[in-house]
Amino acid sequence: MTSLYIRSARRSELKTRIGFVDLDVPSLGLIIMKVAIHQQRGHRWAVLPGSRFRDEDGELVREDSGKIYSVPVFEHHSEQTKQTLSDVIVKQVELETDFFGAPKGEPEHGRPSWRVRGRAALIRTQRKGR
């Protein structure tokens, strides 16, 4: 079984993206930074970070469609594995943050506070065959 926790959460809205979280996977000794959390029409999903490229002028390389070109840093064994991990991350975000609801309070600077609630909530995943 592998446990994961939300180390930090940052609200950053752009199109379907609502923010980023940093994940702690203690059993693997791994911290995954900048996992994007998305939401659209009642559907929520997590996207592991990718690597973006810049041209010789320092500008981000874009596809013909205008989308920023990036390549995955992490690869999944299957689409099912990808979906399961996304579901687990989203569930943990629901338990540990206020991303999907109203913020708990307004800090002094007037912007919403999206702090992690703590490590009380825990999701466990189990690999097949174990």
N, C-alpha and C positions, 0 to 999 in steps of 0.2 A: 504494500500500500504506500502511496505517496501523498503527502499532505502539502498544500500550498496556502500561502497567506498573502494578503495585500500589504506591502511595505509602505507604499504611498500612493496617493491618487491625486491627479491634477485635472481639473475641468478645462477642456479646450475644444470648443464646439466648431465644427466645420463640416458642412453637409450632413452626412450620417454619423460622423464621429462626435462623441460627447466628451471624450477625455482619454487620459492615459493612466495606466497603473504600472507600478513596479511590483513584480511577484517574487516571493521568497519560497524556494523549494528546499527546505532544510535537509531532507533525506538525501538529496543529490549534491548539497553544498552549492546550490545554484541560485543566482538572482537574475531574473530576466527584466530588463529595463524597457520602458516605453511600449508596453502592450496597449494597442489602441482598442478602445471599447466603442462599439457602434450600436445605433438603434434606429430602426425605421419601421413604421407601420406595425408596431407591436412586436417586432422581431429584434432580438439582441444578439450580438456576436462579438468575439474577441479576435484580434489580428495580431499575430506575433510580429516583432519588428523586422524590417527589411533594410537593405543597404541601398542608399541612393548614390547616384554618380553625378559629378560636376564636369563641365567641359573646361577647356583651357582658359576661359574667361571667368571661371568660378560659378557659372550659372548651372542650375539643375538641368540635367538632360531630360528631355520630354519625348514621349512617343508621338507619332503623327497625330493622334487624337488630342494631344495637349496634356495628357495625363503624365505626371512625373514618373520616370522610369525607375524601378527598383527591383532588386532581386531578393529572394528570401534568404534569411540568415539561418533559419531553422527549417528542416524538412520533415514532413510527417510520413509514416509508413503507409498510411492509407487515408482516404477521404473520411472514413469512419473515425479514425484516430484524431484527425483534425477537428471534426465536429464535436467529439467527446471532450477534447481539451477545451475548445471554445465554450461549450456548455458549462464545464466545471469552473472556468475562469469567470464567466458571467454570473454564475450562482454565487461565487465568492464575492464578487463585486456587489451583488445585491445584499449580501449579508453584512459586509464590512464597510460599505460606503453609502453615501447619500446620492450617488449619481442618478438614480432613477426616481428620486422623489425630491421634495422640497428640501433645501438645505436646513440644517438644524439651527443655524443662527447667523447673524450678520457680524463679521469682525469689524474692527474699528475703521478699516479703510473702505467699508461700504460694499465690498464684493462678497459673494457667498463663500462660506467655508465648506470645503469638500474633504475634510480630514477623514482618515480611516478611523473606524470605531474601535478597533482593537483586535486582538487575536482570539477573542472568545469563540467566534464562529470558525468552523473547520470543515472542509470538504475532503473526503478521502476517495481516491480512485483506485481501482484494482485492475491489474492487467489480466487478460484472459490466460488461463492455464496456471495461475498462481493461487 
